[in-house]
Amino acid sequence: MGKIFNRPEALTDAHTHYCPGCTHGVIHRLVAEVIDELGIRKRTVGIAPVGCAVLAYNYFSCDFQEAAHGRAPAMATGIKRVRPDLVVFTYQGDGDLASIGMGEIIHAANRGEKFTTIFVNNAIYGMTGGQMAPTTMPGQKTTTSPLGRDVSLTGMPIRMAELLSSLATPGYITRQTVITPKYINKTKKAIKKAFTYQMEGKCFSLVEVVSTCPTNWGMTPIEAVKWTEETLLPYFKLGEYKIPEE
C-alpha cells in the first residue's frame, strides 16, 4: 500500500523541541505544505524569532536567518529589498512581535514591505517561562501576573490584526486558528493566500494564528483547546481583516 500522508519536502525530519499539545508543529507543517505547493522552496527565506520558534531553522529545509528579539521584520525588509525575487517570511510569537517588536511590525506594514508574517498568538510568553504577554487575557494567570492580568494596570490585550488593518497602506491581514481540522484547513488557505499576494508583488501580508500553550497555561492539551475556543476566540475573532484591492 502506498503512502497517502507524507512529510513535506520543505520540512526536515528533525525531532521537535515543542511541548506536548503545542500547535507550532501544525503551523510549521502548513507553511511547509504551502511552500511545496507553490514550488518556491529554493527561493524562500524564513526568519526565526526569539521565542518558542527560535529553532525554526531546524525544521524547515529552505534558507533561514535568525533575528534579534523583535527585529525579524527589519531583517525581512532588508532581504526583500535587496533580493525582491525571493519569497521572504517571518515566523513570530506574540512576545516577539507584539511587545519588543511592535514598532518593527507596524512600520513594516505601514511601508507596505512585500514580505509575509506568520504571527503565532498563544496569549503568553512560552520559551522564557510563561510571563504575561501583550495578548494575555484579563484575569489570566501567568508567572508575572499570578493573581491574573489586571487590566486597570496593564491595559487590555492587544489585537494585532485589527491594529494593522487600520493602516492606510494596502495589505492582507487575517486571523485564523489551528485547534480543529476545520480551522486548520482555513488557516492553510490563508497562508497560501498571503504567500501568493507576496509573489504577485501586491502587499505586505500577515496571518495571525491563535494557538495553544498547554504547558504555560497549566492545562492538558484538550483543556487548552477548550479554553482557546471559549476564552481566546470570542476576543480574538477569526476572519479576514484586510484584503488588497484587485
C-alpha positions in Angstrom: 0.0 0.0 0.0 1.4 3.4 -0.9 1.7 6.3 1.5 -1.1 8.9 1.4 0.4 11.2 4.0 4.0 12.3 3.7 6.3 14.8 5.3 6.5 18.0 3.1 9.9 18.5 1.3 10.1 21.9 3.0 10.2 20.2 6.4 13.2 18.4 7.8 13.0 15.1 9.8 14.3 16.8 13.0 12.8 15.8 16.3 10.6 18.5 17.8 11.5 20.5 20.8 8.0 21.8 21.3 5.9 20.8 24.3 3.1 18.2 24.0 -0.1 19.8 22.7 1.7 22.8 21.3 0.4 23.8 17.8 3.6 25.3 16.5 4.2 21.9 14.8 0.9 22.1 13.0 1.6 25.7 11.8 5.1 24.7 10.6 3.6 21.9 8.5 1.0 24.2 7.0 3.7 26.7 6.0 5.9 23.9 4.5 2.9 22.4 2.6 2.2 25.8 1.1 5.9 26.3 0.1 5.9 22.9 -1.6 2.6 23.5 -3.4 3.8 26.9 -4.7 7.1 25.4 -5.8 9.1 28.1 -4.1 11.4 26.2 -1.6 14.6 27.0 -3.3 13.9 30.8 -3.3 12.3 31.1 0.1 14.0 32.6 3.1 12.4 32.3 6.6 13.4 34.5 9.6 13.2 32.9 13.0 12.2 35.0 16.1 13.3 34.9 19.7 10.8 32.7 21.5 9.5 29.2 21.2 10.1 29.2 17.5 13.8 30.3 17.9 14.9 27.0 16.4 12.5 27.1 13.4 15.6 26.9 11.1 16.0 23.3 12.3 12.6 22.3 10.9 12.4 24.0 7.5 14.6 22.9 4.6 14.6 26.3 3.0 17.1 29.1 3.8 16.7 30.6 7.2 18.1 33.6 9.2 17.9 34.3 12.9 16.9 37.8 14.0 17.4 39.6 17.3 14.4 39.8 19.6 11.6 41.6 17.7 13.7 42.5 14.7 12.5 39.9 12.2 10.5 42.5 10.2 13.6 44.7 9.8 15.7 41.8 8.6 12.9 40.7 6.3 12.8 44.2 4.9 16.5 44.2 4.1 16.5 40.8 2.4 13.4 41.5 0.3 14.6 44.9 -0.8 18.0 43.6 -1.8 16.5 40.4 -3.4 12.9 41.1 -4.5 12.9 37.8 -6.4 13.0 35.9 -3.1 9.9 34.8 -1.1 10.6 36.1 2.5 8.6 35.3 5.6 9.0 36.0 9.3 7.7 33.5 11.9 7.0 35.3 15.2 5.2 34.9 18.5 3.2 37.4 20.4 6.1 38.4 22.7 8.5 38.9 19.8 6.0 40.7 17.5 3.5 42.5 19.8 5.9 43.6 22.6 9.6 44.3 21.8 8.9 44.1 18.0 5.7 46.2 18.0 7.4 49.2 16.3 9.1 47.0 13.7 5.9 45.2 12.5 3.8 48.4 12.5 6.3 50.4 10.4 7.0 47.4 8.1 3.3 47.1 7.4 2.8 50.8 7.1 5.6 51.0 4.5 4.0 48.1 2.6 7.0 45.9 2.7 6.4 42.9 0.4 7.0 40.0 2.8 4.8 37.7 4.8 4.5 37.3 8.5 3.2 34.2 10.3 2.2 35.5 13.8 1.5 32.9 16.4 -0.7 34.2 19.3 -0.9 32.0 22.3 -1.5 34.8 24.9 1.7 34.2 26.8 5.5 34.1 26.7 6.3 30.5 26.1 10.0 29.9 25.9 11.0 32.2 28.8 8.7 30.6 31.4 5.2 31.8 31.0 5.2 35.5 31.7 2.3 37.9 30.8 2.3 38.9 27.1 0.6 41.8 25.3 -2.0 39.3 24.3 -2.6 37.8 27.8 -6.3 37.8 28.6 -7.9 39.8 31.5 -7.6 37.7 34.7 -5.3 35.2 33.1 -2.7 33.9 35.5 1.0 33.9 34.4 4.3 33.9 36.2 4.3 37.7 36.2 0.6 38.1 36.9 0.0 35.3 39.5 -3.3 36.8 40.6 -4.4 37.3 37.0 -3.9 40.1 34.5 -5.2 43.4 36.0 -6.3 45.5 33.0 -6.5 48.6 35.2 -2.7 48.4 35.4 -1.7 46.8 32.2 -4.5 47.6 29.7 -6.4 45.2 27.6 -4.9 42.5 25.3 -3.6 44.0 22.0 -5.4 42.8 18.9 -2.7 43.0 16.2 -4.9 42.0 13.3 -7.3 44.9 14.0 -4.4 47.3 14.7 -2.5 46.6 11.5 -5.7 46.6 9.4 -6.4 50.2 10.4 -3.3 51.3 8.5 -4.0 53.1 5.2 -1.4 51.1 3.4 -2.7 48.1 1.4 -2.2 44.8 3.0 -3.6 41.3 3.6 -4.4 40.8 7.3 -6.2 37.8 8.6 -6.6 35.9 11.9 -7.1 32.1 12.0 -6.5 29.2 14.4 -5.5 25.6 14.3 -7.4 24.0 17.2 -9.6 21.7 15.0 -9.2 20.2 11.5 -11.8 22.6 10.1 -9.8 25.6 11.3 -6.5 24.1 10.1 -7.8 23.9 6.6 -8.9 27.5 6.7 -5.5 28.6 8.1 -3.7 26.8 5.3 -5.7 28.6 2.7 -4.9 31.9 4.4 -1.2 31.2 4.5 -1.3 30.3 0.8 -3.2 33.5 0.0 -0.6 35.5 1.9 2.4 34.0 0.1 0.6 34.4 -3.3 0.0 38.1 -2.6 3.7 38.5 -1.9 4.7 36.5 -5.1 2.4 38.9 -7.1 4.2 41.9 -5.5 0.9 43.2 -4.2 1.3 43.9 -0.5 2.5 43.2 3.0 0.7 40.2 4.5 0.2 38.9 8.0 -1.5 35.7 9.1 -2.2 35.7 12.8 -2.8 32.2 14.2 -4.4 31.8 17.6 -2.5 28.9 19.2 -2.4 26.9 22.4 0.3 26.7 25.2 -0.8 23.9 27.5 2.5 23.8 29.4 2.5 27.5 30.5 -1.3 27.7 30.8 -1.1 24.7 33.2 -3.6 22.7 31.2 -3.8 19.4 29.3 -3.8 19.7 25.5 -7.6 19.0 25.4 -8.3 21.6 28.1 -6.1 24.1 26.2 -8.2 23.6 23.1 -11.4 24.2 25.0 -10.0 27.3 26.7 -8.9 28.7 23.4 -12.4 28.3 21.9 -14.2 29.6 25.0 -11.9 32.4 26.0 -9.5 33.5 23.3 -11.7 33.3 20.2 -14.5 35.5 21.4 -11.9 38.2 21.9 -9.5 37.4 19.1 -12.2 37.0 16.5 -11.3 35.0 13.4 -11.6 36.3 9.8 -10.0 38.4 7.1 -9.5 41.9 8.4 -7.9 43.5 5.3 -7.7 42.5 1.6 -5.8 44.4 -1.0 -7.9 45.9 -3.8 -7.6 43.9 -7.1 
